[in-house]
């Protein structure tokens, strides 16, 4: 058994440059586990030694290799380090082997593709070596899950209609002409139609008064055919958002943003009437993919009232050990790297790099960020908070953007509306 | 400048045995900072090498020393490692010096006492070396702070009486004959008297009905001379605590346990009417001791509705990066050890050991746990969740038990009652 340390230049492995030693060990162990311990294999451990070539790094690589082989059951195991930059090699003459080129390198378990990587070293000319691609994370298919949920909801609604002759109703209030808001509202209406929820829409001009909005809310509060009321945010700046949202009666607050709901969500032994849609969708994805939460370390990045904070409270309710990382956090990478489950909701494209992710972690990406891309017809494409390309090589599961959390939000809105109708009509 | 690594056997330093490397660095840096960088000093870094004497440990010590001296401004600094077990020394012949015994070792800055420590090593017989004791943490004197706050409240109340002829009123409802509850209620009454708050007390028999309690709450809700209502918990088991607490009108809920209050506490941009007394007291202690919270790592141990959860929300409001550790957390020591601020509220005597604490951390101990002690007149004494003896040698500040958070809870109840009266009467 041999461990070779190979410097190569894929963007994936360059992340190791920034790693703490603890993470390096974990990383090495992770790779080790993916290899068949009974075969006479060689592992590749990539380090961009040009950047980190310091005395202590080499000592650490050596230590790491020793640790791996100490924990291995094979008594004949040997650690060999293959370093592509030998300027400091003389510092540890006894423990670090001299440069040797590897010709056949197996990496990961079952990935079908392989790619050619060019390595550079000071003791030999650049050489091309063949490595298998890394095992990629399971893609958490929010689109499919949301579709399943919509189908389940449709079944329940037709049962409800049959049994008591009532279908759930959702009222949406849209103020102003924001294009994105109009799109959201249109999508919500479409989703309601698809499952059999009646939707009621009120569109008010940008210069409407707060009182007009409050009047409409009040009417919907009293309307027995409406089970959920949704005020599309943001409201025009001349309105007090808090006043408007507080006017929605708590039994119809399908958004779940009422402080009383949030308070109940935070408290043990209390039950919220509604759980906010996006964080509920995140947890639902974990459940549907059988990802255990209890006892896991979870990091929520972002602490908004709409996603981050309620997501943290939900994870806590499921017995995760939760940390919230936010703009004032001094070492977000370090903390995030400890997480078994990461939920990111900050709105920063590609902020969470591969180096932030513990091998095997589960990543839920709430961010939907447009970035310029002249190759796209619209001139931009949507990316998440998590750098998918890097993180998907480290994580065990990840939501894509788009097609991850996005479709779940509306599915959960439908679910909350159905829940409300069932509660109001004392069904099951 | 020299760094010596000395193995010795105090219980305090044996904790290093379990440390992660990252923590080791931090530890070393911490010690380094406590020494005068301009003098020709020697630092002691304690490691129980018998337990951890492995190749990688030495590499890490070496790395650590290198890092420390790289970050030091002195160009003439040298790292010297003094190892008391040299079985593996040959592995790093160039970087680790051979065994040398130190005779004068300075440790910490200003501690007056010193003690003798026996060291063991394989290359020389056991020897006695003299080290100064560690610097002890600042004791956060909750009793004194609570007294200050009571005095401030008394001044405000007499001003209020002068200006509008009204004094705050606090109503307490006690059901049953629990001795501890009776004591708490008596103490609250006494504290009210001391600052000039009118207290109203209702005592009901153990077998009273829930309705009777609700009737009393309703009367106090309507009574304009009552500004705060407190139902002493726990209630007899035949009553629904949630129903009873929900009956207290939110404007008089000085305990701050109403879900609406908790929801507002959790939400950014919202303000709770009242903050629960014990967590409010914890944060007040930090403020009064000028301990910065913003950007700090905070760990709250315990997630009760009464202390742990609201304490976490409060720390979060002050821009700390908060993690909540609870009974389902798999590695509480490891997480707790990352914290700059620890608030412990679990009710487990001495659960948080010295090894759980990062050097320089601030410790707020909410636990008040009786442990048997035949030497005490009562047969028991009170200890906190944090092992004071060990932790006070590592922390920079710590609350004692008793005399730490305890006295703050009642002070904050008085503060909330005053706040309520001022709000109801539109004062400032």
Contacts between the chains, C-beta under 8 A, distances in Angstrom:
chain1	res1	chain2	res2	distance
A	20	B	22	6.0
A	21	B	21	5.3
A	21	B	22	7.3
A	21	B	60	7.9
A	22	B	20	5.9
A	22	B	21	6.5
A	22	B	22	6.0
A	55	B	63	7.6
A	55	B	66	6.2
A	55	B	95	7.9
A	56	B	59	8.0
A	56	B	62	7.4
A	56	B	63	3.6
A	56	B	66	5.6
A	56	B	67	6.8
A	59	B	59	3.9
A	59	B	60	7.7
A	59	B	62	6.3
A	59	B	63	5.6
A	59	B	92	7.9
A	60	B	59	6.8
A	60	B	60	7.8
A	60	B	63	6.6
A	62	B	55	7.9
A	62	B	56	7.9
A	62	B	59	6.5
A	63	B	55	6.7
A	63	B	56	3.4
A	63	B	59	4.8
A	63	B	60	6.9
A	64	B	56	7.9
A	66	B	54	7.9
A	66	B	55	5.6
A	66	B	56	5.8
A	67	B	56	6.1
A	91	B	94	6.5
A	91	B	95	7.3
A	92	B	92	7.3
A	92	B	94	7.8
A	93	B	94	7.9
A	94	B	90	7.8
A	94	B	91	6.4
A	94	B	92	7.9
A	94	B	93	7.3
A	95	B	91	6.5
A	95	B	92	7.9
A	242	B	269	7.6
A	242	B	270	7.4
A	258	B	263	7.3
A	259	B	260	5.5
A	259	B	263	3.2
A	259	B	264	4.8
A	259	B	266	7.9
A	259	B	267	6.0
A	259	B	270	6.1
A	260	B	259	5.5
A	260	B	260	4.9
A	260	B	263	5.6
A	261	B	263	6.8
A	262	B	262	7.8
A	262	B	263	3.8
A	262	B	266	5.2
A	262	B	267	5.9
A	263	B	258	7.3
A	263	B	259	3.3
A	263	B	260	5.6
A	263	B	261	6.8
A	263	B	262	3.8
A	263	B	263	3.1
A	263	B	264	7.4
A	263	B	265	7.9
A	263	B	266	7.0
A	264	B	259	4.8
A	264	B	263	7.5
A	265	B	263	7.9
A	265	B	266	8.0
A	266	B	259	7.9
A	266	B	262	5.2
A	266	B	263	7.0
A	266	B	265	8.0
A	266	B	266	5.2
A	266	B	309	5.9
A	266	B	313	7.2
A	267	B	259	6.0
A	267	B	262	5.9
A	267	B	305	4.9
A	267	B	309	7.1
A	268	B	303	7.0
A	268	B	304	7.3
A	268	B	305	5.7
A	268	B	309	7.5
A	269	B	242	7.6
A	269	B	305	7.3
A	270	B	242	7.4
A	270	B	259	6.0
A	294	B	328	6.1
A	295	B	328	4.9
A	295	B	329	7.2
A	295	B	330	5.3
A	297	B	330	7.9
A	297	B	335	7.8
A	303	B	268	6.9
A	303	B	316	6.8
A	304	B	268	7.3
A	305	B	267	4.9
A	305	B	268	5.7
A	305	B	269	7.3
A	309	B	266	5.9
A	309	B	267	7.0
A	309	B	268	7.5
A	313	B	266	7.1
A	316	B	303	6.7
A	316	B	324	6.4
A	319	B	326	7.6
A	319	B	328	4.1
A	320	B	328	8.0
A	321	B	323	6.8
A	321	B	324	6.9
A	321	B	325	6.2
A	321	B	326	7.0
A	321	B	328	7.2
A	321	B	329	4.3
A	321	B	330	7.4
A	321	B	335	6.7
A	322	B	323	6.8
A	322	B	324	5.9
A	323	B	321	6.8
A	323	B	322	6.9
A	323	B	323	3.9
A	324	B	316	6.4
A	324	B	321	6.9
A	324	B	322	5.9
A	325	B	321	6.2
A	326	B	319	7.6
A	326	B	321	7.0
A	328	B	294	6.1
A	328	B	295	4.9
A	328	B	319	4.2
A	328	B	320	7.9
A	328	B	321	7.2
A	329	B	295	7.2
A	329	B	321	4.3
A	330	B	295	5.3
A	330	B	297	7.8
A	330	B	321	7.4
A	335	B	297	7.8
A	335	B	321	6.7
A	335	B	338	8.0
A	338	B	335	8.0
